[in-house]
Amino acid sequence: MGLILTQEETGRHVRMLTHEIRSTLDRHTILNTTLVELGRTLGLEECALWMPSQKGTILRLSHTLHHQPSVGSTIPINLPLVSEVFGSGQAMRIPYTCPLARIRPLVGIYMPPEVVAVRVPLLYLSNFQNEWPDLSVKNYAVMVLILPSNYGRQWREHELELVEVVADQVAVALSHAAILEDSMRAQHKLIEQNIALDSARREAELAIHARNDFLAVMNHEMRTPFHSIIALSSLLLDTALTPEQRVMIETILKSSNLLVTLINDVLDLSKLEDGSLELDIGTFNLHGIVRQVINLVNPIASAKKLSMAAFLAPDLPTHAVGDEKRIMQTMLNIIGNAVKFTKQGIVSVVASIAKPESLAEWRPAEFHPFVSNAHFYLKVQVKDSGCGIQPQDIPQIFTRFIHPRSGSNRGNGSGGLGLAICKRFINLMGGHISIESEGHDKGTIVTFVVKLQKCSNANDSAAHEITSRAQSIHESTHFARHKPLIDTDRTVPSSSQYQRSF
């Protein structure tokens, strides 16, 4: 009967202690409650908890029932007695003189107290100082319980069982509390991240509004006056002017055209970057735009005493479906650069259909052409005998506002937006661009392909042909002094020791 009553009493105490321990999810409150309730239930003189450090090399006294000044004391974790406690799943008696029991001074003690120690598994690793022990080490805390020293009291078996059960309950409660704290930290961090993201979103929206306002100013407030300057300068050139006045008006006209080109480039690049630029697909005269570009560039070539050679392959369709403006802009930029960076010699332009087998040989890894009966790939190759490009500078040629490090004249002149925009246009049209050069004064070969749709409607072609002829009459009148030079006999060597695709 006495054994049954003892078991019932132990069970009642365990239920009471478990309820008190699990009434909170704050780790420090759990430990303080455990020490207080154990001290009251068992009539302890002292009760304390030793926690492992982050590196797992020492035990630190973290909580005590009475002697708070001792908190913070440390002992090595590799003591034989500590290892013995860690290796036992039961409460074990330890000497009152050992480091684990040295919690309070032993002044005036006539009879040594009974002391037990029990391990507390740390199921969720934490040492209660926002630090984490090594995961490879089994982590335990040690709870030390000291009976009063002056009454000759000894530990009974049911009390030791109570201590062991409470140690297990404390381990479970601590793991729940640690998980909750981590969850709360993660929630607070998520809230902070959401606030930061919301702030970044507002800043991005303000930047977009500022950019849109800037583009509106560029589009109307700046470009419109330049168009007026260009028109008035053109009219002035048709009047009687002295040679000095004509030079000044021509300079104004050239500078205005350059500024308008720069404004257009900025607008195009902005639309390309935000994905709002759409291709203007329509039927156009493919042969006609090649001739137009040659007619536009030929006056500069003639002034520099350069030979211009243009060749249209016999199988190249007269008409095609695509973005005429972007193709012409790309050709004008690339051919214009070839003339710009060539002091003497020849600039040749070859326009043809890129054959599937040639695409397979020339195709870089990031270019995946799709050949069908309704489409074809226009290949334009521009060769010059100019200053050339150093191989290490080629990757930077199509980067906006970047000047090559080697000091190439061609590179220094191309540190703007034109080629960067051309590459974006070509990529947008399902094509690719590459550049070849053997080095300084070795000439340059620029090749690009774009995907065009075959013109299947004969009526559209005929109508567009009438429009093209009308434009050709106007252009031939405007460029009467600069007839296009078509010279297919002169070529630039096609061998290259270096090629880099973009």
C-alpha positions in Angstrom: 0.0 0.0 0.0 2.8 2.4 0.8 4.4 1.8 -2.6 1.0 2.5 -4.3 0.6 5.7 -2.5 4.2 6.7 -3.4 3.5 6.1 -7.1 0.3 8.0 -6.9 2.0 10.9 -5.2 4.8 10.8 -7.8 2.3 10.8 -10.7 0.4 13.7 -9.2 3.6 15.7 -8.8 4.6 14.9 -12.4 1.3 16.1 -13.8 1.4 19.2 -11.7 5.0 20.0 -12.8 4.3 19.2 -16.4 1.3 21.5 -16.4 3.4 24.4 -15.0 6.3 23.8 -17.3 4.1 23.7 -20.5 2.0 26.7 -19.5 4.5 29.0 -21.3 6.6 28.8 -24.4 9.3 31.2 -23.2 12.5 29.2 -22.7 13.8 31.2 -19.7 10.4 31.1 -18.0 10.3 27.3 -18.5 13.6 26.9 -16.8 12.8 29.2 -13.9 9.5 27.6 -13.4 11.1 24.1 -13.4 13.6 25.1 -10.8 11.0 26.8 -8.6 8.5 24.0 -8.7 11.1 21.3 -8.2 12.5 23.2 -5.3 9.1 23.6 -3.7 8.0 20.0 -4.4 11.2 18.3 -3.3 12.2 20.8 -0.6 15.5 21.5 -2.3 18.3 23.6 -0.9 19.5 24.5 -4.4 18.6 23.6 -8.0 20.7 24.7 -11.0 21.1 24.2 -14.7 24.4 24.0 -16.7 24.1 24.8 -20.4 26.7 23.9 -23.1 28.5 26.7 -25.0 28.4 27.3 -28.7 31.5 25.3 -29.4 30.6 22.5 -26.9 33.8 22.8 -24.9 32.4 24.2 -21.6 29.3 24.2 -19.4 28.0 27.5 -18.3 25.8 28.0 -15.2 22.7 29.6 -16.7 20.0 29.3 -14.0 19.9 28.8 -10.2 17.2 28.7 -7.7 18.8 30.9 -5.0 22.4 31.8 -5.5 22.2 34.1 -8.5 25.8 35.5 -8.1 27.1 32.1 -9.3 25.4 32.4 -12.7 28.0 32.6 -15.4 30.4 30.2 -13.9 32.0 27.7 -16.3 33.5 24.3 -16.1 35.2 22.1 -18.8 32.8 19.8 -20.5 35.3 17.0 -20.8 35.4 16.3 -17.1 35.0 12.6 -16.4 32.1 13.2 -14.1 30.3 15.3 -16.8 30.9 12.6 -19.4 29.4 10.0 -16.9 26.3 12.1 -16.4 25.9 12.6 -20.2 26.3 8.8 -20.7 23.6 7.9 -18.2 19.9 8.3 -18.8 19.1 8.3 -15.1 19.6 10.7 -12.2 22.8 9.9 -10.5 24.3 10.9 -7.2 27.4 13.1 -7.4 29.9 14.3 -4.7 28.9 17.7 -3.2 32.5 18.8 -3.7 32.6 18.2 -7.5 32.5 21.3 -9.9 28.9 20.6 -10.9 27.7 21.0 -7.3 29.9 24.0 -6.5 27.0 26.4 -6.8 26.9 27.9 -3.3 29.5 28.4 -0.6 29.8 25.5 2.0 30.3 27.7 5.0 28.8 26.3 8.3 27.9 23.0 6.8 28.3 20.1 9.3 26.8 17.3 7.2 27.5 17.1 3.5 24.3 17.4 1.4 22.9 14.8 -1.0 23.4 15.9 -4.6 22.1 14.4 -7.8 22.6 15.3 -11.4 20.6 14.4 -14.5 21.1 15.2 -18.2 18.5 17.3 -20.1 18.6 16.4 -23.8 18.5 19.5 -26.0 16.2 18.2 -28.7 16.3 21.5 -30.6 19.8 22.8 -30.5 20.2 26.1 -28.7 22.2 27.4 -25.8 19.8 30.2 -25.0 22.2 32.9 -26.1 21.2 33.0 -29.8 24.2 30.7 -30.4 24.2 27.2 -31.9 26.4 24.3 -30.8 28.2 22.0 -33.2 25.6 19.7 -34.8 28.1 16.7 -34.7 28.1 16.7 -30.9 25.4 15.3 -28.7 24.0 18.2 -26.8 22.9 17.9 -23.2 22.3 20.3 -20.4 22.9 19.2 -16.8 20.4 19.8 -14.0 21.9 19.6 -10.5 19.6 19.2 -7.4 20.9 19.6 -3.8 19.0 18.5 -0.7 19.2 20.5 2.6 22.5 19.7 4.4 21.5 20.0 8.0 18.7 17.4 8.2 20.5 14.3 7.0 17.9 13.8 4.3 18.6 11.3 1.4 17.2 10.9 -2.0 14.4 8.3 -2.4 13.8 6.3 -5.5 10.4 7.9 -6.4 12.0 11.3 -6.1 14.8 10.3 -8.5 12.1 9.0 -10.9 10.3 12.3 -10.6 13.5 14.2 -11.5 14.1 12.0 -14.5 10.6 12.4 -15.8 10.7 16.2 -15.3 14.0 16.4 -17.1 12.4 14.7 -20.2 9.4 17.1 -20.0 11.7 20.1 -19.8 13.6 18.9 -22.9 10.3 18.6 -24.9 9.1 22.0 -23.6 12.4 23.7 -24.5 12.3 22.2 -28.0 8.8 23.6 -28.5 9.8 27.0 -27.2 12.9 27.1 -29.4 10.9 26.2 -32.5 8.3 28.9 -31.7 11.1 31.5 -31.2 12.6 30.5 -34.6 9.2 30.8 -36.2 8.7 34.2 -34.7 12.2 35.3 -35.8 11.4 34.1 -39.3 8.1 35.9 -39.3 9.7 39.1 -38.2 12.4 38.7 -40.8 9.7 38.1 -43.4 7.9 41.2 -42.3 11.1 43.2 -42.6 11.8 41.8 -46.1 8.3 42.6 -47.2 8.7 46.2 -45.9 12.0 46.4 -47.8 10.5 45.0 -51.0 7.5 47.4 -50.7 10.0 50.3 -50.3 12.0 49.0 -53.3 8.8 48.7 -55.3 7.8 52.2 -54.6 11.3 53.5 -55.5 11.2 51.5 -58.7 7.8 53.0 -59.6 9.1 56.5 -58.9 12.1 55.7 -61.1 9.8 54.4 -63.9 7.7 57.6 -63.6 10.8 59.7 -63.8 12.1 57.8 -66.8 8.7 58.1 -68.6 8.7 61.9 -67.9 12.2 62.1 -69.2 11.3 60.1 -72.3 8.3 62.4 -72.9 10.5 65.4 -72.8 13.1 63.7 -75.1 10.3 62.7 -77.5 8.6 66.0 -77.8 10.3 68.9 -76.1 13.8 68.1 -77.6 13.2 66.2 -80.8 10.6 68.6 -82.2 12.8 71.7 -82.0 15.7 69.8 -83.7 13.4 68.9 -86.5 12.7 72.5 -87.0 16.4 73.4 -86.9 17.1 70.7 -89.5 14.3 71.8 -91.8 15.3 75.5 -91.6 19.0 74.6 -92.1 18.1 72.6 -95.2 16.1 75.6 -96.6 19.0 77.9 -95.9 21.3 75.7 -97.9 19.1 76.3 -101.0 19.6 80.1 -100.7 22.6 82.2 -101.8 25.3 81.9 -99.2 28.9 82.8 -98.9 31.3 79.8 -98.6 31.8 80.6 -94.9 28.0 80.8 -94.3 27.5 77.5 -96.1 30.1 75.7 -94.0 28.5 77.0 -90.8 25.0 76.0 -91.9 26.2 72.5 -92.9 27.9 72.2 -89.5 24.6 73.1 -87.8 22.7 70.6 -90.0 25.2 67.8 -89.2 25.3 68.5 -85.5 21.5 68.6 -85.4 21.2 65.3 -87.2 23.7 63.7 -84.8 21.7 64.9 -81.8 18.4 63.7 -83.2 20.1 60.3 -83.8 21.3 60.2 -80.2 17.8 61.1 -78.9 16.3 58.3 -81.1 18.9 55.8 -79.9 18.1 56.6 -76.2 14.4 56.2 -76.9 14.9 52.9 -78.7 17.2 51.6 -76.0 14.8 52.5 -73.3 12.0 50.7 -75.1 14.2 47.7 -75.7 15.1 47.4 -72.0 11.6 47.6 -70.7 10.3 45.3 -73.5 7.8 47.8 -74.9 9.4 48.1 -78.3 7.4 46.2 -81.0 8.6 45.5 -84.5 6.8 47.3 -87.3 6.2 44.3 -89.6 5.3 45.0 -93.2 6.2 44.3 -96.8 9.2 46.2 -98.0 11.7 46.3 -100.9 14.7 44.5 -99.7 16.9 45.5 -102.7 15.7 49.1 -102.3 16.8 49.5 -98.7 20.3 48.2 -99.5 20.6 50.7 -102.3 19.3 53.5 -100.1 21.9 52.8 -97.4 24.7 52.7 -100.0 23.4 56.1 -101.4 23.4 57.6 -97.9 26.9 56.4 -97.0 28.5 56.8 -100.4 29.0 60.6 -100.1 31.2 60.1 -97.0 33.1 57.3 -98.7 33.7 59.5 -101.8 35.0 62.4 -99.7 37.5 59.9 -98.1 38.3 58.5 -101.5 37.1 55.0 -100.5 35.7 52.5 -102.9 32.2 51.2 -102.1 31.3 47.7 -103.4 27.8 46.3 -103.0 26.6 42.9 -104.2 23.1 41.4 -104.0 22.9 37.7 -104.4 20.8 36.5 -107.5 18.5 34.5 -105.3 17.8 37.3 -102.8 14.1 38.1 -102.9 13.2 41.6 -104.1 10.5 42.0 -101.4 10.3 40.5 -97.9 8.1 40.9 -94.8 9.8 42.4 -91.7 10.7 45.6 -90.0 12.1 47.8 -92.7 13.1 50.6 -90.5 15.1 48.5 -88.0 16.9 46.6 -90.8 17.8 49.8 -92.5 18.9 51.4 -89.2 21.1 48.4 -88.5 22.7 48.3 -91.9 23.3 52.1 -91.9 25.0 51.9 -88.5 27.3 49.0 -89.4 28.1 50.2 -92.9 28.6 53.7 -91.6 31.1 52.5 -89.0 33.0 50.6 -91.7 33.3 53.8 -93.7 34.1 55.9 -90.6 37.0 53.7 -89.5 38.5 53.1 -92.9 41.1 55.6 -94.1 41.9 54.1 -97.4 40.9 51.0 -99.4 37.5 49.5 -99.9 34.3 48.8 -98.0 32.2 46.0 -99.5 28.6 44.9 -98.7 27.2 41.5 -99.6 23.6 40.7 -99.0 22.4 37.1 -99.6 20.2 34.3 -98.2 21.9 32.4 -95.4 21.8 28.7 -96.4 20.9 26.1 -93.8 24.3 24.4 -94.1 26.1 27.8 -93.7 24.0 28.6 -90.6 24.9 25.2 -89.1 28.7 26.0 -89.6 28.5 29.6 -88.5 25.9 29.3 -85.8 27.1 30.1 -82.3 25.9 28.2 -79.3 23.3 30.8 -78.2 21.8 31.2 -81.7 19.1 28.6 -82.7 17.8 29.4 -86.3 14.5 27.8 -87.4 14.3 27.3 -91.1 10.8 26.9 -92.7 9.2 27.4 -96.1 7.6 30.6 -95.0 10.8 32.3 -93.8 14.3 32.9 -94.8 17.4 34.3 -93.1 18.9 37.5 -94.6 22.7 37.5 -94.3 24.5 40.8 -94.6 28.3 40.9 -94.5 30.3 44.1 -94.3 34.0 44.0 -94.9 36.4 46.9 -94.6 40.2 47.4 -94.9 40.2 49.8 -92.0 42.0 50.0 -88.6 40.7 46.7 -87.3 40.0 45.5 -83.8 42.2 43.7 -81.3 40.7 40.3 -80.4 40.5 41.1 -76.7 38.4 44.2 -77.5 35.8 42.4 -79.6 33.6 41.4 -76.6 33.2 45.1 -75.7 32.3 46.4 -79.1 28.6 45.9 -78.6 28.5 47.1 -75.0 27.1 50.6 -74.7 29.4 53.4 -73.5 32.3 51.0 -73.0 35.7 51.8 -74.4 38.2 49.0 -75.1 41.2 48.9 -72.9 43.8 48.5 -75.7 43.1 51.9 -77.1 41.8 50.8 -80.5 40.7 53.7 -82.6 37.7 51.8 -83.8 36.8 50.9 -80.2 37.2 54.4 -78.9 34.9 55.7 -81.6 32.2 53.2 -80.9 31.7 53.6 -77.2 28.1 54.8 -77.7 24.6 53.3 -78.2 24.5 52.5 -81.9 26.0 49.0 -82.0 24.4 48.1 -78.7 21.0 49.0 -80.2 21.8 47.1 -83.4 22.5 44.0 -81.5 19.2 44.3 -79.6 17.3 44.9 -82.9 18.9 41.8 -84.5 18.2 39.6 -81.5 14.6 40.9 -81.5 14.3 39.9 -85.2 15.4 36.4 -84.4 19.0 36.9 -85.7 22.6 37.1 -84.6 25.6 39.3 -85.2 29.3 38.5 -85.1 32.5 40.4 -85.7 35.9 39.2 -87.0 39.3 40.9 -87.0 42.9 39.9 -87.0 44.0 43.0 -85.2 45.1 46.6 -85.8 45.1 47.7 -89.5 43.9 44.2 -90.5 40.4 45.2 -91.5 37.1 44.1 -90.0 34.3 41.8 -91.1 30.8 42.2 -89.5 28.2 39.6 -90.3 24.6 39.6 -89.2 21.6 37.5 -90.1 17.9 38.3 -89.4 14.8 36.2 -89.9 12.4 37.6 -92.5 9.1 36.3 -93.9 8.8 35.5 -97.5 6.5 37.8 -99.4 3.6 35.6 -100.7 1.1 38.2 -101.8 1.9 39.4 -105.3 -0.5 42.3 -105.1 1.2 43.7 -102.0 4.6 43.4 -103.7 3.3 45.2 -106.8 1.8 48.0 -104.7 5.0 48.3 -102.7 7.0 48.4 -105.9 5.2 51.5 -107.1 5.8 53.2 -103.8 9.5 52.2 -103.9 9.9 53.6 -107.4 8.4 56.9 -106.3 10.8 57.0 -103.4 13.7 56.1 -105.7 13.0 59.0 -108.0 13.0 61.4 -105.1 16.2 59.9 -103.7 18.0 59.9 -107.1 17.1 63.6 -107.4 18.4 64.3 -103.9 21.6 62.2 -104.4 22.2 63.0 -108.1 25.8 63.9 -107.4 26.5 60.6 -105.5 25.4 57.7 -107.6 25.8 54.3 -105.8 28.9 52.4 -106.8 28.4 48.7 -107.4 31.7 46.9 -107.8 31.6 43.1 -107.4 35.2 42.5 -108.6 37.0 43.9 -105.6 36.8 42.0 -102.4 38.4 42.0 -98.9 40.2 38.9 -97.8 37.8 36.7 -95.9 40.4 34.8 -93.8 40.4 35.5 -90.1 42.4 34.2 -87.2 39.9 35.2 -84.6 36.1 35.3 -84.5 33.8 36.1 -81.6 30.0 36.0 -81.7 27.5 38.2 -79.9 
